[in-house]
C-alpha cells in the first residue's frame, strides 16, 4: 500500500528540491526520485511546516492536454510523452503529479486510473473523458476536446471577472469616498454651517445625521457585512435549505442572475456534449455533468431530467418538464435527438449560451461605467449642495438686509 512521502532531494546541478511523492516504501521512493533525476537526502511521512504544496492551474492543464494531444496523435507512446512533458517542467507540484502518473502506468494502471489518484487536479469529467478515449482508441481526439474545453472555460472565467472587476473597483472607490466625506470632511464643515445660524434645510440636516451615524457606528458599518457573510457561509454548510435559498437568489438577482444562469447552462451543455460525443451514455453524462454546474437549483432540475429519462421519457420532453431551457434550445435538443446527433446539438446549445453571455457582459459593461460615475457624481453633488446652500442662504439674507 502506497503512502505519501515528503522529501528533500538534490538534482544533478546540486540544487536542493523539496516536494511530495507517493511510494510504497523508502526504496520505492528512492527509485522514483532517481527516475526524476533526483537523489534523496531526507524524507518525512508527515508534512513539514515549511513545505507548501501548490495547486495546478488551468493554464498548466491546457499545456498538458495540448502537449499530450500532439505527441499521441504523432504515435509517441504514452509513457514517453509523459516523460517528455515532465522533463519540460521545473520543480513543481505538477511535475510530481506527472512523475506519479508515469510510475502508476509503469505499474500496470491505465492513464485514467492514475489520474483518479489526483481528483483536485483531474476532476471526474476529465478522468471520464480520458477513460472513454482509452476505451475507444481516440485518446488524441479526447485530449483535443479537453484542450478546447479548458480554453473555453478560461475565457469564460476571464469574461466573468471582467464583468465584476469594474463594478467592484468603482464600488470600493465610492465606499472609500463616502467614508472619507462622512468621517472627515463633513464634520469639519458642520461647525462652520451651524455657526451661520438660521434654519438648516432638510437635506443638510440629513447629511449631518448620516455623518453622525458614520462617526458613532463606523466599526459596525464596516464589519457587519463581513460578519453576515461569514455567518451565511456557516449556515450554508449546515443547512441545505439555506443553500437552496442562496442559489435561488443568485439566479434571480437583477441583471447578474440571468447571466449566471446562462454561464451555468453553457458549461453544462459543453460538458454533457463532450461526454456524449466520447461514447459515454446519456444518463452517465448527465450525472457527471450535473455535479459541476455549481448551483443546487439547477442540479435538482437536472436530477429530475435524469429521473424522467430513467422512467422512459424522451430527452427533449424531460427537459421540457423541468423548464430549464428556452424554446429555441429545446428545439435544438429535439433535432439532435431525432437525427441522432445530440452531441452536435449540445455544441450548438453551448455556442448559443456562450454568445448570449458575451453579448450580455458587453452590454452591462457599457452601462456600468456611466451608472457608477453618475452615482459618485450624485453623492458628491448632494454633499456640495447640502454644504453650499446654507452659505448661499446666509449671504442672501445678509445682502437683502
Secondary structure per residue as TSV (DSSP state, phi and psi in degrees):
chain	resnum	aa	ss	phi	psi
A	1	X	-	360.0	126.6
A	2	X	-	-76.7	153.5
A	3	X	E	-136.4	167.5
A	4	X	E	-94.1	126.7
A	5	X	E	-111.3	136.4
A	6	X	E	-104.7	118.7
A	7	X	E	-119.8	161.0
A	8	X	E	-124.8	125.2
A	9	X	E	-138.2	174.0
A	10	X	E	-130.7	138.9
A	11	X	E	-91.5	-176.2
A	12	X	T	-68.7	-15.9
A	13	X	T	-90.4	-5.0
A	14	X	-	91.5	6.8
A	15	X	-	-81.2	134.8
A	16	X	E	-81.8	132.1
A	17	X	E	-125.3	134.9
A	18	X	E	-118.5	146.5
A	19	X	E	-179.0	-164.0
A	20	X	E	-132.7	153.0
A	21	X	E	-157.6	142.0
A	22	X	E	-87.4	132.0
A	23	X	E	-152.4	158.4
A	24	X	S	-74.9	-36.1
A	25	X	S	-160.3	-176.1
A	26	X	H	-64.5	-40.0
A	27	X	H	-61.7	-42.6
A	28	X	H	-64.5	-38.3
A	29	X	H	-61.3	-45.1
A	30	X	H	-62.4	-39.6
A	31	X	H	-63.3	-45.0
A	32	X	H	-65.4	-39.9
A	33	X	H	-66.5	-38.3
A	34	X	H	-60.4	-39.0
A	35	X	H	-67.4	-21.9
A	36	X	T	-90.3	1.0
A	37	X	T	80.0	28.1
A	38	X	E	-124.5	147.8
A	39	X	E	-111.8	127.3
A	40	X	E	-68.5	132.6
A	41	X	E	-105.2	-49.3
A	42	X	E	-155.6	155.3
A	43	X	E	-145.1	158.1
A	44	X	E	-135.6	150.5
A	45	X	S	-93.8	-7.9
A	46	X	S	-117.0	150.8
A	47	X	-	-71.2	122.0
A	48	X	-	-67.9	151.7
A	49	X	T	-67.3	-27.4
A	50	X	T	-88.9	3.9
A	51	X	-	-104.5	127.5
A	52	X	-	-115.2	129.0
A	53	X	-	-97.4	117.6
A	54	X	-	-82.1	171.0
A	55	X	-	-102.9	155.9
A	56	X	-	-87.7	123.1
A	57	X	-	-88.3	173.2
A	58	X	H	-68.1	-34.6
A	59	X	H	-62.3	-40.3
A	60	X	H	-64.5	-39.4
A	61	X	H	-65.9	-39.9
A	62	X	H	-61.3	-45.3
A	63	X	H	-61.2	-41.8
A	64	X	H	-61.6	-49.6
A	65	X	H	-62.7	-42.5
A	66	X	H	-64.8	-43.1
A	67	X	H	-61.8	-48.6
A	68	X	H	-69.7	-33.5
A	69	X	H	-63.0	-45.6
A	70	X	H	-61.7	-46.9
A	71	X	H	-71.4	-38.9
A	72	X	H	-65.4	-41.1
A	73	X	H	-64.9	-30.9
A	74	X	T	-81.5	-3.2
A	75	X	T	89.7	11.8
A	76	X	-	-73.0	133.1
A	77	X	-	-56.8	150.7
A	78	X	H	-59.5	-48.1
A	79	X	H	-63.8	-39.3
A	80	X	H	-64.6	-40.5
A	81	X	H	-63.1	-43.4
A	82	X	H	-65.3	-39.8
A	83	X	H	-64.1	-43.1
A	84	X	H	-60.1	-42.9
A	85	X	H	-66.6	-41.6
A	86	X	H	-59.6	-42.4
A	87	X	H	-68.7	-19.9
A	88	X	T	-83.4	-9.1
A	89	X	S	-94.8	147.7
A	90	X	-	-78.4	172.4
A	91	X	S	-64.2	115.9
A	92	X	S	-158.9	174.0
A	93	X	H	-60.7	-40.3
A	94	X	H	-66.8	-37.3
A	95	X	H	-61.1	-40.0
A	96	X	H	-66.7	-38.1
A	97	X	H	-64.4	-45.8
A	98	X	H	-61.5	-40.1
A	99	X	H	-61.9	-40.6
A	100	X	H	-65.7	-36.9
A	101	X	H	-61.7	-44.2
A	102	X	H	-61.5	-45.1
A	103	X	H	-62.6	-41.2
A	104	X	H	-67.1	-40.4
A	105	X	H	-66.7	-41.1
A	106	X	H	-64.6	-24.6
A	107	X	T	-83.4	0.3
A	108	X	T	110.1	-2.1
A	109	X	-	-83.8	155.8
A	110	X	-	-81.3	164.5
A	111	X	H	-60.1	-43.4
A	112	X	H	-63.4	-37.5
A	113	X	H	-67.5	-40.9
A	114	X	H	-64.8	-39.8
A	115	X	H	-65.8	-29.5
A	116	X	T	-61.9	-17.5
A	117	X	T	-75.5	-10.7
A	118	X	-	-128.3	67.5
A	119	X	T	-64.7	-23.8
A	120	X	T	-70.8	-24.0
A	121	X	T	-99.3	-46.4
A	122	X	S	-112.8	102.2
A	123	X	-	-74.6	-177.5
A	124	X	H	-65.3	-37.7
A	125	X	H	-62.1	-44.7
A	126	X	H	-60.0	-52.7
A	127	X	H	-66.7	-35.6
A	128	X	H	-64.4	-41.0
A	129	X	H	-67.2	-41.8
A	130	X	H	-62.7	-40.6
A	131	X	H	-62.4	-42.7
A	132	X	H	-64.2	-38.1
A	133	X	H	-66.3	-37.4
A	134	X	H	-66.0	-41.8
A	135	X	H	-71.2	-34.3
A	136	X	H	-90.0	-11.6
A	137	X	T	76.6	17.6
A	138	X	-	-118.2	47.7
A	139	X	H	-63.0	-37.6
A	140	X	H	-65.0	-37.9
A	141	X	H	-64.5	-43.1
A	142	X	H	-63.6	-42.3
A	143	X	H	-63.9	-35.6
A	144	X	H	-64.0	-44.5
A	145	X	H	-61.0	-41.4
A	146	X	H	-64.8	-39.9
A	147	X	H	-60.7	-48.3
A	148	X	H	-65.7	-38.1
A	149	X	H	-66.0	-43.8
A	150	X	H	-65.2	-37.8
A	151	X	H	-63.3	-42.2
A	152	X	H	-63.9	-43.0
A	153	X	H	-62.3	-41.8
A	154	X	H	-62.9	-41.3
A	155	X	H	-67.3	-38.6
A	156	X	H	-64.6	-43.1
A	157	X	H	-64.9	-39.3
A	158	X	H	-62.8	-39.6
A	159	X	H	-64.9	-42.7
A	160	X	H	-62.9	-43.4
A	161	X	H	-62.9	-38.4
A	162	X	H	-63.1	-36.8
A	163	X	H	-65.9	-40.2
A	164	X	H	-89.7	-22.8
A	165	X	H	-63.9	-49.5
A	166	X	H	-66.6	-47.4
A	167	X	H	-59.1	-38.3
A	168	X	H	-65.4	-41.5
A	169	X	H	-65.0	-49.1
A	170	X	H	-66.2	-37.6
A	171	X	H	-62.0	-40.6
A	172	X	H	-64.5	-41.6
A	173	X	H	-61.5	-43.8
A	174	X	H	-63.5	-41.6
A	175	X	H	-64.3	-43.6
A	176	X	H	-62.3	-45.0
A	177	X	H	-62.0	-41.9
A	178	X	H	-62.0	-45.5
A	179	X	H	-64.2	-40.5
A	180	X	H	-62.2	-44.7
A	181	X	I	-66.4	-45.4
A	182	X	I	-75.4	-31.3
A	183	X	I	-93.4	-25.0
A	184	X	I	-119.9	-55.1
A	185	X	I	-73.3	-52.0
A	186	X	H	-59.6	-45.5
A	187	X	H	-57.7	-33.2
A	188	X	H	-70.9	-28.5
A	189	X	H	-86.4	-21.3
A	190	X	H	-61.7	-45.5
A	191	X	H	-59.7	-43.6
A	192	X	H	-63.6	-41.7
A	193	X	H	-66.1	-43.7
A	194	X	H	-67.3	-31.1
A	195	X	H	-70.5	-15.7
A	196	X	T	-69.6	-21.5
A	197	X	-	76.3	177.3
A	198	X	S	82.1	172.8
A	199	X	-	-84.4	131.2
A	200	X	-	-82.3	140.7
A	201	X	-	-65.2	163.9
A	202	X	H	-59.9	-45.6
A	203	X	H	-67.9	-27.3
A	204	X	H	-72.0	-41.6
A	205	X	H	-63.3	-38.6
A	206	X	H	-64.1	-40.4
A	207	X	H	-62.8	-43.7
A	208	X	H	-65.4	-39.5
A	209	X	H	-63.1	-46.4
A	210	X	H	-66.0	-39.5
A	211	X	H	-61.3	-40.5
A	212	X	H	-64.8	-37.1
A	213	X	H	-62.0	-44.4
A	214	X	H	-63.4	-39.8
A	215	X	H	-66.8	-42.9
A	216	X	H	-80.5	-31.0
A	217	X	H	-126.9	29.4
A	218	X	H	-60.4	-36.6
A	219	X	H	-67.6	-34.6
A	220	X	H	-70.1	-44.7
A	221	X	H	-60.9	-36.1
A	222	X	H	-78.4	-39.0
A	223	X	H	-99.8	-20.4
A	224	X	H	-58.8	-44.3
A	225	X	H	-57.5	-39.3
A	226	X	H	-68.0	-40.4
A	227	X	H	-63.8	-43.5
A	228	X	H	-63.7	-38.4
A	229	X	H	-63.8	-44.1
A	230	X	H	-64.6	-43.6
A	231	X	H	-61.9	-38.0
A	232	X	H	-65.7	-41.2
A	233	X	H	-61.2	-43.4
A	234	X	H	-64.6	-43.5
A	235	X	H	-63.1	-35.3
A	236	X	H	-68.0	-29.9
A	237	X	H	-74.9	-29.4
A	238	X	H	-101.9	-14.7
A	239	X	-	-131.3	120.4
A	240	X	H	-68.1	-32.7
A	241	X	H	-61.5	-41.0
A	242	X	H	-65.2	-41.6
A	243	X	H	-59.1	-45.7
A	244	X	H	-63.3	-40.8
A	245	X	H	-63.9	-44.9
A	246	X	H	-64.3	-44.8
A	247	X	H	-65.2	-34.3
A	248	X	H	-67.4	-41.0
A	249	X	H	-64.9	-39.1
A	250	X	H	-55.8	-39.1
A	251	X	H	-79.0	-13.4
A	252	X	H	-104.6	-9.7
A	253	X	S	-59.7	136.7
A	254	X	T	-57.2	130.1
A	255	X	T	71.3	-55.4
A	256	X	H	-70.0	-39.4
A	257	X	H	-55.5	-53.8
A	258	X	H	-59.6	-36.2
A	259	X	H	-67.4	-42.3
A	260	X	H	-60.3	-41.8
A	261	X	H	-63.8	-40.2
A	262	X	H	-65.5	-38.8
A	263	X	H	-62.9	-44.0
A	264	X	H	-63.7	-45.8
A	265	X	H	-69.4	-33.1
A	266	X	H	-64.5	-42.9
A	267	X	H	-64.9	-42.7
A	268	X	H	-61.5	-47.5
A	269	X	H	-61.9	-39.9
A	270	X	H	-64.4	-48.8
A	271	X	H	-62.1	-48.2
A	272	X	H	-63.2	-41.5
A	273	X	H	-63.1	-43.1
A	274	X	H	-66.7	-42.5
A	275	X	H	-61.7	-44.1
A	276	X	H	-65.6	-42.5
A	277	X	H	-65.9	-23.0
A	278	X	T	-85.2	-0.5
A	279	X	T	99.3	4.4
A	280	X	-	-79.8	138.2
A	281	X	-	-62.4	159.6
A	282	X	H	-59.5	-46.9
A	283	X	H	-64.6	-44.7
A	284	X	H	-64.4	-40.0
A	285	X	H	-63.0	-40.8
A	286	X	H	-65.6	-41.7
A	287	X	H	-64.8	-41.5
A	288	X	H	-69.1	-45.8
A	289	X	H	-65.2	-34.3
A	290	X	H	-58.8	-34.0
A	291	X	T	-75.6	-5.5
A	292	X	T	-117.4	11.4
A	293	X	S	-76.7	-28.6
A	294	X	-	78.3	15.8
A	295	X	-	-145.1	122.5
A	296	X	H	-69.1	-29.1
A	297	X	H	-63.6	-45.8
A	298	X	H	-71.4	-33.6
A	299	X	H	-59.8	-44.0
A	300	X	H	-63.1	-41.4
A	301	X	H	-62.8	-41.6
A	302	X	H	-68.5	-33.9
A	303	X	H	-65.2	-36.9
A	304	X	H	-62.7	-38.6
A	305	X	H	-61.4	-44.7
A	306	X	H	-61.2	-43.6
A	307	X	H	-64.0	-40.5
A	308	X	H	-64.6	-44.1
A	309	X	H	-64.9	-39.1
A	310	X	H	-60.5	-34.4
A	311	X	T	-80.6	0.5
A	312	X	T	101.0	4.7
A	313	X	-	-78.0	146.2
A	314	X	-	-65.3	161.7
A	315	X	H	-63.6	-49.6
A	316	X	H	-62.0	-46.2
A	317	X	H	-63.9	-35.2
A	318	X	H	-63.1	-42.2
A	319	X	H	-70.7	-34.4
A	320	X	H	-63.2	-37.0
A	321	X	H	-65.8	-34.1
A	322	X	H	-89.7	-6.9
A	323	X	T	54.0	47.2
A	324	X	-	-90.6	-37.1
A	325	X	S	-112.6	152.1
A	326	X	-	-71.6	165.7
A	327	X	H	-55.1	-38.8
A	328	X	H	-62.1	-42.8
A	329	X	H	-68.2	-41.1
A	330	X	H	-61.1	-36.2
A	331	X	H	-66.2	-39.8
A	332	X	H	-62.9	-43.4
A	333	X	H	-64.4	-38.7
A	334	X	H	-64.1	-42.0
A	335	X	H	-63.9	-42.2
A	336	X	H	-63.7	-39.2
A	337	X	H	-67.5	-38.2
A	338	X	H	-70.6	-41.7
A	339	X	H	-86.7	-9.9
A	340	X	T	80.0	13.1
A	341	X	-	-114.9	54.7
A	342	X	H	-64.1	-33.5
A	343	X	H	-62.6	-39.8
A	344	X	H	-66.5	-41.2
A	345	X	H	-61.6	-42.6
A	346	X	H	-68.7	-33.2
A	347	X	H	-63.4	-39.7
A	348	X	H	-65.7	-37.8
A	349	X	H	-62.9	-45.1
A	350	X	H	-61.4	-41.5
A	351	X	H	-64.1	-40.3
A	352	X	H	-59.5	-50.0
A	353	X	H	-70.0	-36.2
A	354	X	H	-60.4	-43.0
A	355	X	H	-67.0	-40.8
A	356	X	H	-62.0	-42.7
A	357	X	H	-63.0	-45.9
A	358	X	H	-60.9	-45.2
A	359	X	H	-65.5	-40.5
A	360	X	H	-64.9	-42.8
A	361	X	H	-63.8	-41.5
A	362	X	H	-63.0	-40.6
A	363	X	H	-65.9	-42.8
A	364	X	H	-65.5	-39.2
A	365	X	H	-64.0	-34.8
A	366	X	H	-70.7	-23.8
A	367	X	H	-89.3	-35.1
A	368	X	H	-64.8	-44.3
A	369	X	H	-59.3	-52.1
A	370	X	H	-64.9	-34.4
A	371	X	H	-63.6	-44.1
A	372	X	H	-64.5	-42.3
A	373	X	H	-64.3	-42.5
A	374	X	H	-63.6	-41.3
A	375	X	H	-60.7	-46.3
A	376	X	H	-64.5	-39.2
A	377	X	H	-64.5	-42.1
A	378	X	H	-64.3	-39.3
A	379	X	H	-62.2	-48.4
A	380	X	H	-67.4	-37.5
A	381	X	H	-64.0	-41.5
A	382	X	H	-61.1	-42.9
A	383	X	H	-67.8	-41.9
A	384	X	H	-63.8	-43.6
A	385	X	H	-64.8	-41.9
A	386	X	H	-63.5	-31.1
A	387	X	H	-85.4	-43.9
A	388	X	H	-78.7	-30.4
A	389	X	H	-62.7	-44.7
A	390	X	H	-61.1	-36.6
A	391	X	H	-64.8	-43.2
A	392	X	H	-61.2	-43.6
A	393	X	H	-62.9	-39.0
A	394	X	H	-65.7	-45.5
A	395	X	H	-62.3	-40.2
A	396	X	H	-63.0	-42.2
A	397	X	H	-67.1	-35.3
A	398	X	H	-68.1	-43.9
A	399	X	H	-64.5	-39.5
A	400	X	H	-68.8	-27.4
A	401	X	-	-86.3	360.0
